[in-house]
Amino acid sequence: MSCYDSANVSLFASKTDATGNLPLAPDLALILDLDGVVLDSMPVHELSWQRYLESLGIAAHDVSSRMHGRRNDEIFRDFLGPDADPRDILAHGAAKERLFREMMRDRLEQYLVPGIAAWLKRTVGIPTALATNGERPNIDFVLDGANLRSYFRVIVDGSQVSSPKPAPDLYLLAAAELGIAPRNCIVFEDSPVGVAAAHAAGMRVVGVLTYPSPLEDVLFAVPDFLDPSLDHWLSAQRAEWR
């Protein structure tokens, strides 16, 4: 969307050296997914899904391909069938996430995506949101457990929209609450489902490569938040006015 301008990169780099803040132009916003972007939680989520489904007598050998980027109600309906009682689905979802938090509790810090905590500290003054299909207890568990809540002006979850990712609803809600036009929001995503949602919302997408498969249709990609090239890419972005 924006051309790389070495002069502008140098200008922002000097400001970054002085303030320590991210080199982001005014009127842009950042929106982050939770799982796979803030927390590399997929290995533990997958294991907790396997254990929970097996406790119900359900084979879970293909759980990885059926869970990624989806809400729990969708996943359970997939395994239990379309006629499953919604109350049972809700109860199973809550129980599965309790198991996940129990398994993650003593390992939360080690599963943070490398560099994310220090990177978020540099977003001071930048409109920043968290937008995830995940459930609120998991959001609270991660943000409070890792002391990251204060960096997000807006937090939206899958229960707040009728259509979760890959629909654009969640990202559009985050942009509206930030007061920033979707075209001026930069989304950080790890999954094809999330990338599709951000594109549908008309946003710019940075891939975070914690997902085992390659990400397509992203403007830029980094393995984690320690990659110094991210600052250079961000410094070249400009707000668009129509």
NUDO-151806 format. One record per residue: x, y, z of N, C-alpha, C in turn. Coordinates in steps of 0.001 Angstrom, whole numbers, plus 500000, padded with zeros to 6 digits. Example, Ala and Ser with C-alpha at 12.3 -4.5 7.8 and 13.67 -1.06 7.14 Angstrom:
BEGIN
513190494310507800512300495500507800513200496700507800
512850497750507080513670498940507140512900500030507870
END
This chain:
BEGIN
500815498806500000500000500000500000500858501257500000
501997501222500716502884502376500756504240501961500228
504906502865499518506230502578498992507268502761500089
508318501987500026509399502108500992510204503344500667
510358504221501629511063505493501456512213505533502447
513432505404501939514582505304502846514786506564503653
514436507724503079514588508976503826513650509009505008
512418508595504754511460508567505847511857507550506896
512389506398506437512837505393507395513919505968508289
514875506699507708515955507280508502515422508286509505
514447509111509066513863510111509957513210509445511150
512386508404510866511701507733511963512673506959512835
513718506404512225514691505655513012515349506559514040
515645507814513655516288508719514609515345509028515756
514046509180515449513084509425516508512970508228517428
513055507038516834512968505825517634514146505748518609
515345506091518120516509506051518987516328506990520181
515680508134519965515539509132521015514449508761522016
513338508222521518512188507987522392511993506529522771
512498505635521936512264504223522162510929503735521651
510070504644521158508750504252520681508811503730519253
507755503031518848507698502509517485507673503655516483
508320503482515327508366504520514307507111504493513436
505975504828513993504711504751513271504153506154513049
503741506417511812503200507734511459501879507985512182
501502509262512344500220509581512984499046509023512191
497933508827512902496659508397512315496673506965511815
497640506177512267497636504741512023497389504032513340
496847502815513257496565502027514449497092500611514271
497320499948515382497772498562515402496683497685516007
496410496538515384495456495577515922496130494209515919
496167493573517081496839492286517214495839491179517536
496049490035516908495391488811517344496069488360518640
495449487430519339496027486941520598496836485668520372
496144484585520035496808483286519877497673483291518622
498958483017518809499881482975517695500555484299517405
500086485384518028500688486705517829501253487222519153
500449487242520176500922487600521507501453486359522231
500697485289522151501047484037522829501118482922521798
502231482214521771502367481070520860501688479864521503
500367479942521541499563479018522351499077477799521603
499272477746520294498678476655519525499107475261519980
500392475040520324500751473690520790499967473258522032
499764474194522970499035473846524191497541473749523916
497022474633523057495616474525522670495342473179521997
496219472784521102496017471515520396496028470343521365
496982470345522305497054469261523271495838469249524189
495374470423524606494193470474525475492940470021524723
492829470362523443491714469858522631491773468346522536
492942467790522279493072466339522166492650465653523461
493150466160524580492831465529525871491352465650526198
490769466820525909489359467000526250488465466148525361
488728466138524070487907465333523166488043463842523475
489243463409523788489447462002524144488697461641525421
488561462619526347487789462359527567486308462161527253
485873462660526086484487462473525630484351461257524723
485482460546524492485440459391523609485475459747522141
485992460937521809486035461401520428487479461389519938
487730460742518801489068460733518213489425462145517769
490646462568518098491030463959517839492310464055517022
492534463081516149493791463056515416493925464212514424
492813464783513966492861465871512996492473467210513619
492628467327514932492149468525515622492867469787515171
494145469683514807494904470882514444494276471603513260
493929470852512216493353471480511026491931471969511247
491255471449512267489857471805512502489677472905513544
490748473267514251490608474223515341491146475601515012
492128475691514143492898476925514021492050478066513485
492021479180514243491335480387513820489832480368513999
489293479333514663487844479215514795487426479391516250
486154479765516458485608479862517799485286478471518316
485254478342519657484988477037520259483641476459519855
482612477312519742481301476770519377481339476139517989
482105476730517074482240476153515740482981474818515789
484037474769516598484846473550516683484038472408517299
483352472691518398482565471631519032481413471177518143
480802472097517425479723471708516516480264470818515407
481495471079514998482148470249513991482341468827514501
482769468683515766483030467348516323481761466655516824
480839467424517384479651466829517998478474466719517043
478520467448515946477438467412514976476565468652515053
475881468980513964475095470213513897473890470242514830
473465469074515332472290469022516201472647469060517687
473918469272518000474335469315519406473630470455520129
473241470195521377472557471194522192473486472387522429
473044473603522123473895474786522346474377474917523782
473559474470524747473979474543526150475142473593526407
475113472416525775476230471475525919477495472040525284
477339472660524119478492473241523438479127474324524305
478296475159524906478805476220525777479550475639526973
478979474604527586479604473986528757480919473301528383
480928472591527265482153471936526815483237472972526502
482847474069525868483823475097525540484475475684526778
483675475958527791484213476506529038485141475511529723
484759474232529706485576473199530356486904473002529619
486830473009528301488065472846527529489024474000527807
488516475239527877489391476384528111489941476396529536
489182475877530489489740475724531844490927474780531822
490800473699531054491910472750530925493115473430530285
492879474216529242493978474942528598494698475841529588
493949476603530381494584477532531326495351476776532410
494835475638532832495556474825533813496885474338533239
496871473934531972498086473429531337499088474550531066
498601475757530830499459476881530472499937477671531684
499273477547532811499462478468533933500921478666534338
501665477601534471503048477723534927504027477960533784
503510478079532553504397478227531397504056479450530551
503258480345531096502772481467530310503912482306529739
504856482692530563505944483555530109506750482899528990
506993481606529087507827480951528083507118480809526745
505778480924526731505026480797525484504677482145524857
505073483252525482504894484545524816505726484565523535
505171485122522472505927485240521227507160486100521502
508337485642521101509571486369521440509508487849521062
509847488686522034509919490122521824508622490882522015
507499490192522199506201490890522211506073491850523385
506527491464524564506358492335525734507130493640525555
508395493551525139509196494764524928508638495593523775
508135494940522742507582495651521581506326496428521973
505467495818522769504252496504523209504574497722524065
505650497669524823506044498828525614506358500035524732
506679499776523476507038500845522545505826501411521800
504634500928522124503426501418521446502775502576522187
503448503150523150502885504262523920502442505383522967
501196505817523105500666506875522265500079506407520951
500232505129520622499701504575519373498392503856519676
497319504133518947496069503382519161496291501893518874
496119501079519893496430499654519778495277498841520337
494883497796519605493759496948520020494150495479519952
493408494687520707493487493230520631492151492745520085
492189491904519057490962491392518448491127489901518208
490372489096518935490563487651518890489237486911518916
489196485776518210488053484867518305487994484200519668
489067484302520438489161483623521724488159484125522744
488079483387523839487103483692524881487708484626525920
486842485436526541487293486465527478488117485897528645
487765484763529242488620484254530327490059483987529881
490239483534528638491596483316528137492314484637527902
491594485633527392492184486957527199492664487499528540
491796487448529541492157487939530875493348487176531447
493347485866531239494427485011531733495779485443531157
495819485698529859497073486066529204497470487499529530
496560488440529350496919489852529536497274490181530978
496519489612531920496814489883533325498011489066533810
498100487815533343499207486963533771500548487456533271
500571488074532081501820488580531505501963490091531645
501027490733532369501064492186532590501092492986531284
500196492636530352500147493287529046498888494112528822
497941494055529738496642494685529502496741496187529223
497625496859529909497674498324529822498067498826528437
498609497964527599499051498403526279497917498454525254
496753497919525598495652497847524644494530498799525046
494251499766524181493127500675524429491791499965524261
491764499020523342490524498310522983490809496820522984
489869496051523546489953494588523539488601494059523094
488571493320521990487322492739521508487501491241521321
486437490479521614486495489025521504485353488508520648
485418487207520347484473486605519425483030486657519860
482777486792521159481401486832521639480709488155521322
481469489155520893480911490484520656480416490684519223
480612489680518380480160489779516988479379488525516622
478470488656515672477685487500515242478479486587514328
479430487158513570480232486361512638481705486519512990
482356485462513474483775485550513832484656485527512582
485962485631512782486893485463511674486593484116510990
486600484057509667487195484970508682486312486141508258
485134486307508836484346487513508572485096488725509129
484861489904508584485615491085509018485089491729510293
483979491233510837483257491924511908484133492302513094
484969491366513538485782491595514733486768492734514510
487405492743513358488368493802513070487679495141512828
486527495118512209485792496366512007485332496951513340
484935496082514271484550496549515598485742497177516314
486904496537516234488105497087516878488451498453516298
488393498589514973488703499869514336487723500950514763
486432500589514825485422501562515235485663502031516664
486017501114517555486247501498518946487531502307519106
488503502085518226489721502897518238489488504267517607
488460504367516757488208505606516049489139505823514875
489617504736514270490544504786513138489907504087511939
490025504689510753489485504071509547490146502716509303
489390501717508875489980500388508637491208500414507742
491214501255506711492349501287505790493632501764506466
493502502385507638494674502874508366495013502005509579
494458500808509606494768499848510668495728498785510139
496739498496510922497715497456510590497468496273511515
497113495147510921496746493949511678497923492978511709
498144492376512871499156491327513024498428490005513206
498643489090512272497923487816512258498876486655511996
498480485485512502499292484289512300498605483223511468
497301483349511201496563482272510543495911482741509250
495706481839508305494991482200507076493595482739507347
492909482190508348491573482672508700491625484128509142
492591484454509979492733485830510452493152486786509352
494053486331508483494471487170507350493272487477506464
492434486464506211491237486669505391490299487686506039
490152487620507369489287488563508079489807489991507958
491116490162508120491697491499508025491572492064506613
491803491221505610491634491669504228490187492064503958
489249491259504459487836491568504250487454492894504897
488175493258505962487929494532506640488623495700505942
489429495423504931490129496476504210491356496987504924
492020496119505705493168496521506511494477495973505948
495573496538506401496904496057506030497274494914506978
497984493923506463498246492737507275499740492423507328
500235492243508552501578491737508809501432490312509325
502142489389508725502109488005509179503120487758510273
502703487027511297503603486568512360503715485055512182
504906484575511871505072483229511350505217482171512438
504224482106513307504178481042514296503312479878513823
502543480094512769501675479060512189502531478136511325
502282476817511346503169475890510635503142476016509121
502067476553508546501967476684507094502314478114506679
502795478289505443503111479639504961501868480520504923
502072481814505176500976482778505098501037483491503754
499909483550503082499821484259501821499038485561502013
499204486463501052498433487712501015498698488611502215
499939488612502694500327489581503715501315490556503090
501313491797503580502216492807503046503644492629503531
503774492022504706505077491865505332504950490717506327
506053490062506643506000488951507592507278488915508413
507121488542509686508259488413510600508098487123511396
509187486523511823509076485326512655508600485642514067
508926486870514529508546487295515879508809488796515976
508689489338517186508817490785517374510235491227517707
511184490316517563512593490672517694513202491068516361
512487490850515275513008491112513933513139492628513708
514351493153513517514531494607513368513923495156512083
513668494300511099513094494797509842511663495284510029
511007494882511102509633495328511337509578496840511525
510529497398512259510564498850512451510674499572511111
511505499069510236511699499716508939510417499674508115
509739498539508142508489498440507375507431499375507956
507292499377509272506302500250509895506582501708509605
507847502087509578508189503496509372507815503983507978
507624503064507038507264503451505671505762503574505468
504970503166506450503517503210506310502980504626506546
501969505004505791501351506311505922499837506168505944
499177507063506620497719507079506621497233507455505234
496090506869504863495478507155503571494174507907503801
493954508917502996492749509750503127491967509705501834
490661509546501973489802509471500775488638510430500913
END
